[in-house]
Amino acid sequence: QVQLVESGGGLVQAGGSLRLSCAASGSIFSINAMGWYRQAPGKRREFVATITSGGSTNYADSVKGRFTISRDNAYILYLQMNNLKPEDTAVYYCGGRTTQTLLWDYWGQGTQVTVSS
């Protein structure tokens, strides 16, 4: 009963910036954390960043100092991506953690980020 839709992906040169957005709708009260994961061609989906309902954030070591996760009062999730590298190229997915089970049960369709050298 939660829908997540990502946007903001695109093609950017190395060193450039992008800002991803994730619009959440439906039973928003059923989630207590949101985050970003990514999947590169031929690789498994990996953790990028998360933010809890209390505002605590976590980042993968590979993006610390470059990416910033945030959430507004309307439950729109953002990922500000600076100093992008070719290895950041992937499909980026927005996820939601279920309040009742603490499992990551909600996912968007993903948005493509391509970083050229």
N, C-alpha and C positions, 0 to 999 in steps of 0.2 A: 503493500500500500504506500510505498515511498518511490517516487520517480526522480531520477537524477539525469540531467542533460548537460554535457560538457560543451564548451565553445572556446574559441580564441586561438586554436592551433593554427599552424601555417609554416611557411618556409622562411628561414632567417639565416643570415651569415654568422659564422663563429664570432663571438664577442657581442652579439646583439641581444635583444631582450624580447620576451613575449609575456603576456598576462593571460592565464587561463581562468575561465569561470565555470562554475557548476551550479546550476539552478535546481534547488530541491523543492518538491511539491508533494502533496498528499499528507500522510500522517507523520508530520515532522517530529512530533513528540515521541515517536517510537525509536529515534536514534539519539545517541549521546556523544557521538564523535564522528568526524568526517576526515577524509584523507585523500591523498593522491598516490596512485601506483602507476607504473609504466611497464610496457612490454616492447622490447626491441625485436626485430625480425630474428627468428631462430632461437630466441631466449625466453625464459620464463618470466612471468610478471614479478616485479620487484617493488618493494616499499620505497616511497619518495619522501612523504611528509604526512603528518597527522596533526589534528587539533581536537581537543576534547571540549565538552560543553563548558568546562571551567576555564578554558583558554590556554591550557598547557599544550606545548608543541613539541614534536620530535621530528628530526630530519635524518635522512640517510647521510653517511659520511661524505658521499660523493657530491652532495649538493649543498652542504653546509657553507654558509657565507655567500652563496649565490642565489638560492631560492628562498622565498618567504611565503608561508601559508597563512591565510587569514579568513575570517568569516564575519559577515555583517549580520545585523539584527533580523533580516529577512531570510536567514539560512541560505545565503548565496556564498559558496566557497570560492576562494581565489588562490591562485598560485602565481606569484610574481617571479619570473625566471630571468635572471641577469647573467651576463658573461657566459652565454651558452656555448657549449662545446659540441663537436660532432657526435661524441658518445652519448649525448643527451637525446639523440634522435630515437623516437619511440612513439607508440600510441599511449597517450596519457588517459588514465581512467579515474573518475571520481567515485569514491566509496563511502558508504555509511555503516556505522556499527550499531547493531540492534541493542536497545536499552535492556530488554528482558534477558537476552542470552549472551550479550557482549560479543557476538559474532559479526563478522563483516558480511552481511547478507544482501546489501543493496549496492548495485553497480550501474554506472552509466554505460553508454555505448562507446565512449572513447573519442578522443580528438587527436589527430596526427600532428606531431611536431617534428620537423625536419631541419637540421642544422647543417649547413654546407660549409666547407672549408675554402 
